[in-house]
């Protein structure tokens, strides 16, 4: 199978996946009066995934992109490992809470994408992997009052 066909199939999958996320987000409740509901963020993200993937699908089918070559075995391994890390977040969130699960995911993803212990890399990865999920917890869980799964430490 050519890389162009893989791109088309994956783009179609992402369009459908984005619609599923939007549909699920509306089931959670988009708004609670004047406050965003638990489904607010999934509806926005799912809509963005669908629209951007539909644009990518159009470009792939119309032949506006010419992809050549294939995918390296190292890249396939990284894709599989990132997919497993995402599955781990889904599994661990009820036990650890969303914030701690995302911190663990961001650290794992950083090391999967770039397996390095270089000080410069670590000085960028570790603060971002810790502070960004904490900021999101503060923004969504506290300021916007959107229910966020919490773990044993209240995160």
C-alpha positions as CSV (number, residue, x, y, z in Angstrom):
1,X,0.0,0.0,0.0
2,X,1.4,3.4,-0.9
3,X,2.0,6.1,1.6
4,X,-0.5,8.3,-0.2
5,X,-3.3,5.7,0.3
6,X,-2.3,5.4,4.0
7,X,-2.6,9.2,4.3
8,X,-6.1,9.1,2.8
9,X,-7.3,6.3,5.0
10,X,-5.9,7.9,8.1
11,X,-7.4,11.2,7.2
12,X,-10.8,9.6,6.8
13,X,-10.4,7.8,10.1
14,X,-9.6,11.1,11.8
15,X,-12.6,12.8,10.3
16,X,-14.9,10.1,11.7
17,X,-13.0,10.0,15.0
18,X,-13.4,13.8,15.4
19,X,-17.2,13.4,14.8
20,X,-17.3,10.7,17.4
21,X,-15.5,13.0,19.9
22,X,-18.0,15.8,19.2
23,X,-20.9,13.5,19.6
24,X,-19.5,12.2,22.9
25,X,-18.8,15.7,24.1
26,X,-22.5,16.7,23.6
27,X,-23.5,13.7,25.6
28,X,-21.4,15.1,28.5
29,X,-23.1,18.4,28.3
30,X,-21.7,21.3,26.3
31,X,-22.8,24.1,28.6
32,X,-24.1,24.2,32.2
33,X,-26.0,27.5,32.1
34,X,-23.3,30.1,31.5
35,X,-20.4,27.8,32.5
36,X,-18.8,25.4,30.0
37,X,-19.8,21.8,30.7
38,X,-17.7,18.6,30.7
39,X,-18.2,18.3,27.0
40,X,-17.1,21.8,26.0
41,X,-13.4,20.9,25.4
42,X,-14.1,17.6,23.6
43,X,-16.6,19.3,21.3
44,X,-14.0,22.0,20.3
45,X,-11.1,19.5,19.9
46,X,-13.3,17.0,18.0
47,X,-14.5,19.7,15.7
48,X,-11.0,20.9,15.0
49,X,-9.8,17.3,14.3
50,X,-12.7,16.7,11.9
51,X,-12.3,20.0,10.0
52,X,-8.5,19.8,9.7
53,X,-8.6,16.1,8.8
54,X,-11.3,16.8,6.1
55,X,-9.0,19.4,4.7
56,X,-6.1,16.9,4.7
57,X,-8.3,14.3,3.1
58,X,-9.4,16.7,0.3
59,X,-5.7,17.5,-0.4
60,X,-4.8,13.9,-0.4
61,X,-7.6,12.8,-2.7
62,X,-7.2,15.8,-5.1
63,X,-3.6,15.0,-5.5
64,X,-2.4,18.4,-4.1
65,X,0.2,16.5,-2.1
66,X,2.8,14.2,-3.5
67,X,4.1,11.9,-0.9
68,X,7.0,9.7,-1.8
69,X,8.9,7.0,0.0
70,X,7.7,5.1,3.0
71,X,7.7,5.1,6.7
72,X,10.9,4.1,8.5
73,X,10.8,1.2,11.0
74,X,11.9,3.5,13.8
75,X,9.0,5.8,13.0
76,X,6.5,2.9,13.1
77,X,7.9,1.9,16.5
78,X,7.5,5.4,17.8
79,X,3.9,5.5,16.5
80,X,3.1,2.2,18.2
81,X,4.7,3.3,21.5
82,X,2.9,6.7,21.5
83,X,-0.4,4.8,20.8
84,X,0.3,2.6,23.8
85,X,1.1,5.6,26.0
86,X,-2.2,7.2,25.0
87,X,-4.0,3.9,25.9
88,X,-2.1,4.0,29.2
89,X,-3.4,7.5,29.9
90,X,-7.0,6.3,29.3
91,X,-6.5,3.3,31.6
92,X,-4.7,5.2,34.4
93,X,-6.9,8.3,34.5
94,X,-9.5,6.8,36.8
95,X,-6.8,5.7,39.2
96,X,-4.3,8.6,39.1
97,X,-6.5,11.4,37.9
98,X,-6.1,13.3,34.6
99,X,-3.4,15.6,35.6
100,X,-0.9,13.0,36.8
101,X,-1.8,10.7,33.9
102,X,-1.0,13.5,31.4
103,X,2.2,14.4,33.2
104,X,3.3,10.8,32.8
105,X,2.2,10.7,29.2
106,X,4.1,13.9,28.3
107,X,7.3,12.6,29.9
108,X,6.9,9.2,28.1
109,X,6.1,10.8,24.8
110,X,9.1,13.1,25.1
111,X,11.4,10.1,25.7
112,X,9.7,8.1,22.9
113,X,10.1,10.8,20.4
114,X,13.6,11.8,21.4
115,X,15.3,9.2,23.7
116,X,17.9,11.5,25.2
117,X,19.2,12.4,28.7
118,X,20.9,15.5,27.4
119,X,20.6,18.3,30.0
120,X,19.2,20.8,27.6
121,X,16.4,18.4,26.5
122,X,15.6,17.5,30.1
123,X,15.5,21.2,31.2
124,X,12.8,21.8,28.5
125,X,10.8,18.5,28.8
126,X,10.4,18.2,32.6
127,X,9.1,21.7,33.4
128,X,6.7,21.6,30.4
129,X,5.5,18.1,31.2
130,X,4.7,19.1,34.8
131,X,3.6,22.7,34.5
132,X,1.3,22.5,31.4
133,X,-1.0,19.8,32.9
134,X,-1.1,21.6,36.2
135,X,-2.1,24.8,34.3
136,X,-4.8,22.9,32.4
137,X,-6.1,21.5,35.7
138,X,-6.2,25.0,37.1
139,X,-7.8,26.5,34.0
140,X,-10.5,23.9,33.5
141,X,-11.0,22.4,36.9
142,X,-10.8,25.6,39.0
143,X,-11.5,28.7,36.8
144,X,-14.0,27.2,34.4
145,X,-15.3,24.7,36.9
146,X,-15.4,21.8,34.4
147,X,-15.4,18.4,36.1
148,X,-11.9,16.8,35.7
149,X,-11.1,13.3,36.9
150,X,-9.0,13.5,40.0
151,X,-6.8,10.9,41.6
152,X,-5.7,10.1,45.1
153,X,-3.8,13.4,45.4
154,X,-6.7,15.6,44.2
155,X,-5.0,16.2,40.8
